[in-house]
Amino acid sequence: MSAHEITLPAPAKLNLFLHITGRRDDGYHTLQTAFQFIDSADILHFSLRHDGQLTLSPDIDGVLSADNLIIRAATALREATNCTLGANIRLDKRLPMGGGLGGGSSDAATTLLALNTLWETQLNLNELAALGLKLGADVPVFVHGHAAWAEGVGELLTAIEPDEPWYVVLTPEAHVSTAEAFRHPLLTRHSEAIKLRDLNAGVTRNDFEKVVRTLAPAVDEALHWLTQHGVAKMTGTGACVFLACSSQGQAADILSASPVNGFICRGQNRSSAHTALDHWLRMHRI
């Protein structure tokens, strides 16, 4: 591959739990959560342009190019560094949209990582994460690229090393508006803050689960079915639900019996985007 081109994955994430602990004066909610990446990902292809133009293909239904997080991330990086270069960007969209897997945020983070390299803008991860936070609360964890305990609005990150099991992830046919979920009267907004050690003690939950099960019967049905096989959880504000399994075979067997579409994947504490970027750097900058 040319030094003027780079291809990187944009991995999905799972929220191993999600508690809403309060609400700030600016309207943003404070939270506690634990992020872990999985090996399912969108794929992004970048090629350098010297004329300053930014292109994104293919078009995504219902999303204007200028509103897409990929273009917004590229524009933010260019403006922050006074860069005059551009890029052709091609998205191979593999993750379901609106499922709570963080696909859009991950796409934005991979864009920042890739173009910071291609454009040689030389921002460090903290600087890239600060840019990413302006795009979305989940973007910084993808920029830093390590499983993390998160607080604040999701930007205060502490690296963690949870087990990396196989997961079965079900993708019920439902779209849940994040804004609607946050506004819903059933949402618990003052969960008591917990400690990192509580993550493995079974005292966690997803505060949005009750809301989403009410708003989206398909999510309720998927959780009800998956719970027969273990401790099923919902990620983010839904709609995807998941279950940690003891082996790839167990995950495959559960998925094959599921009445709901889905996929199996492996948990990863290091983002595949960072692994691929390290490989690219070794190939081109030895």
C-alpha positions in Angstrom: 0.0 0.0 0.0 1.2 3.5 -0.8 2.3 5.9 1.9 -0.5 8.2 0.6 -3.2 5.6 1.4 -4.3 4.0 4.6 -7.1 1.5 5.5 -8.2 1.1 9.1 -11.0 -0.6 10.9 -13.5 1.4 13.1 -14.4 -1.2 15.8 -17.7 -1.4 17.7 -17.9 -1.1 21.4 -20.0 -2.7 24.1 -21.0 -0.9 27.3 -20.5 -3.5 30.0 -22.8 -1.4 32.2 -24.2 2.1 32.0 -25.3 4.2 35.0 -26.6 7.7 34.8 -25.4 9.5 38.0 -26.7 13.1 37.5 -27.4 16.0 35.2 -25.2 19.1 34.8 -26.4 22.6 34.5 -25.7 22.6 30.7 -28.2 19.7 30.3 -25.6 16.9 29.8 -26.0 13.8 31.9 -23.1 12.5 34.0 -22.5 8.8 33.9 -20.4 5.8 34.7 -19.7 3.1 32.2 -17.2 0.5 31.0 -16.3 0.3 27.4 -14.8 -2.7 25.7 -14.1 -3.0 22.0 -15.1 -6.0 19.8 -13.6 -7.4 16.7 -16.6 -6.4 14.5 -15.9 -3.1 12.7 -16.6 -0.7 9.9 -13.7 -0.3 7.4 -12.5 3.1 6.3 -10.2 3.7 3.3 -8.3 7.0 3.1 -6.3 8.4 0.1 -4.4 11.7 0.3 -5.5 14.7 -1.8 -3.3 17.8 -2.3 -6.1 20.1 -3.4 -7.8 20.4 0.0 -11.0 18.6 -1.0 -12.8 16.1 1.2 -15.0 13.4 -0.3 -16.9 10.6 1.3 -18.4 7.6 -0.5 -20.8 6.0 -0.7 -23.7 8.2 0.4 -25.4 7.1 3.6 -29.2 7.2 3.4 -30.7 10.1 5.3 -27.3 11.6 6.2 -26.0 14.7 4.4 -22.2 14.4 3.7 -21.5 17.6 5.6 -23.4 16.2 8.7 -21.6 12.9 8.7 -19.2 12.5 11.7 -16.5 11.3 9.3 -16.4 14.6 7.4 -17.0 16.6 10.6 -13.9 14.9 12.1 -11.8 15.5 9.1 -12.8 19.2 9.0 -12.2 19.6 12.7 -8.7 18.2 12.4 -7.9 20.4 9.4 -9.2 23.5 11.1 -7.3 22.8 14.4 -4.0 22.3 12.6 -4.4 24.8 9.7 -3.8 21.8 7.3 -4.5 22.5 3.6 -4.6 18.9 2.5 -7.6 16.8 1.7 -8.7 13.2 1.3 -10.9 10.8 -0.5 -12.6 8.6 2.1 -14.5 5.4 1.4 -16.6 3.8 4.1 -17.4 0.0 4.1 -20.3 0.1 6.6 -20.6 -3.2 8.4 -22.0 -2.2 11.8 -25.7 -1.6 12.3 -26.6 2.0 12.6 -28.3 3.2 15.8 -27.7 0.0 17.7 -25.6 1.3 20.6 -22.4 -0.1 19.2 -20.8 3.3 18.7 -20.3 2.9 15.0 -20.5 6.6 14.1 -18.2 7.7 17.0 -15.7 5.0 16.0 -15.8 6.1 12.4 -15.0 9.6 13.6 -12.1 8.5 15.8 -10.6 6.3 13.1 -10.8 9.3 10.7 -8.9 11.5 13.2 -6.3 8.8 13.7 -5.8 8.1 10.0 -5.7 11.7 8.8 -3.5 12.8 11.6 -1.1 10.3 10.1 -1.6 10.9 6.4 -1.6 14.7 6.9 1.4 14.6 9.3 -0.5 17.0 11.6 1.3 15.4 14.6 -1.4 15.8 17.3 -1.0 13.5 20.3 -3.9 11.2 21.4 -5.0 13.7 24.1 -5.3 16.4 21.6 -7.2 14.2 19.1 -9.5 13.1 21.9 -10.2 16.7 22.8 -11.3 17.3 19.2 -13.3 14.1 19.2 -15.2 15.1 22.4 -16.7 18.0 20.5 -18.1 15.5 18.0 -19.5 13.1 20.6 -19.0 11.8 24.1 -18.0 8.3 22.9 -15.3 9.5 20.5 -12.5 9.9 23.0 -12.5 6.2 24.1 -12.1 5.2 20.4 -9.3 7.7 19.9 -7.4 6.4 22.9 -8.0 2.8 21.8 -8.1 0.9 25.1 -11.0 -0.6 27.1 -11.9 2.0 29.8 -13.8 2.9 32.8 -15.5 6.2 31.9 -17.0 9.0 34.0 -18.1 12.6 33.5 -20.1 12.6 30.2 -17.9 9.7 29.1 -14.7 11.6 28.5 -12.9 10.8 31.8 -11.2 7.5 31.0 -9.2 5.0 33.1 -7.8 2.0 31.2 -9.1 -1.4 32.4 -8.3 -5.0 31.5 -11.6 -7.0 31.6 -11.7 -10.5 30.3 -12.0 -10.8 26.5 -14.8 -13.3 26.0 -16.7 -14.3 23.0 -20.0 -12.5 22.7 -23.2 -13.2 20.9 -24.7 -9.9 19.9 -28.4 -9.7 18.8 -29.6 -6.9 16.5 -33.4 -6.5 17.0 -35.2 -4.5 14.3 -35.7 -1.4 16.4 -34.3 2.1 16.3 -34.2 4.0 19.6 -33.6 7.7 19.6 -30.8 8.5 22.1 -32.4 11.9 22.7 -35.8 10.3 23.4 -34.3 7.8 25.8 -32.5 10.6 27.8 -35.8 12.5 28.0 -38.0 9.6 29.1 -39.6 9.8 32.5 -38.7 6.2 33.4 -34.9 6.9 33.1 -33.1 6.7 36.4 -30.9 9.8 36.6 -29.4 9.6 40.0 -27.8 6.2 40.3 -25.3 6.0 43.1 -21.7 6.2 42.0 -19.8 2.9 42.2 -16.2 1.9 42.3 -14.2 0.0 39.6 -14.1 -3.1 41.9 -17.9 -3.2 41.7 -17.8 -4.0 38.0 -17.0 -7.6 38.7 -19.3 -7.9 41.6 -22.5 -8.1 39.7 -24.0 -4.9 41.0 -24.1 -3.1 37.7 -26.9 -2.6 35.1 -27.8 -0.4 32.2 -30.1 2.4 33.4 -31.6 2.7 29.8 -32.7 -0.9 29.7 -36.1 -0.3 31.4 -36.7 2.7 29.1 -35.8 1.0 25.9 -37.8 -2.2 26.7 -40.8 0.1 27.0 -40.1 2.0 23.8 -39.1 -0.9 21.7 -40.8 -4.3 22.2 -38.3 -6.0 19.8 -35.5 -5.2 22.3 -37.6 -6.5 25.2 -38.2 -9.7 23.3 -34.6 -10.1 22.4 -33.5 -9.6 26.0 -36.1 -12.0 27.3 -34.9 -14.7 24.9 -31.2 -14.1 25.5 -31.6 -14.2 29.2 -32.5 -17.8 29.0 -28.8 -18.4 28.2 -27.1 -16.2 30.8 -26.8 -12.6 31.9 -27.9 -10.7 28.9 -27.3 -7.0 28.7 -28.1 -4.0 26.4 -25.3 -1.8 25.1 -25.6 2.0 25.1 -29.1 3.2 24.5 -29.9 0.1 22.5 -31.0 -1.6 20.4 -28.3 -4.3 20.4 -28.2 -6.8 23.3 -25.3 -9.1 24.1 -24.2 -12.1 26.2 -20.7 -13.1 27.2 -20.0 -16.7 26.4 -17.5 -19.3 27.6 -16.3 -20.1 24.0 -16.7 -19.3 20.4 -18.7 -22.5 20.0 -21.2 -21.6 22.7 -21.7 -18.2 21.1 -22.3 -19.8 17.7 -24.7 -22.3 19.1 -26.8 -19.6 20.8 -26.8 -17.5 17.7 -27.9 -20.4 15.5 -30.9 -20.9 17.8 -31.8 -17.2 18.1 -35.1 -15.9 16.6 -33.3 -12.5 16.3 -30.6 -11.7 13.8 -27.1 -11.1 15.2 -23.4 -12.0 15.1 -20.7 -13.4 17.2 -17.5 -11.5 18.1 -14.6 -11.4 20.4 -14.0 -8.8 23.1 -10.8 -6.7 22.6 -9.2 -4.5 25.2 -7.0 -2.8 22.5 -8.8 -1.2 19.5 -8.2 -2.9 16.2 -7.8 0.6 14.7 -4.7 1.1 16.8 -3.3 -2.3 16.0 -3.8 -1.7 12.3 -2.3 1.8 12.5 0.8 0.5 14.3 1.2 -2.0 11.4 0.9 0.7 8.8 3.5 2.8 10.6 6.0 -0.1 10.7 5.5 -0.7 7.0 6.0 2.9 6.0 8.2 4.6 8.6 10.9 2.1 9.5 
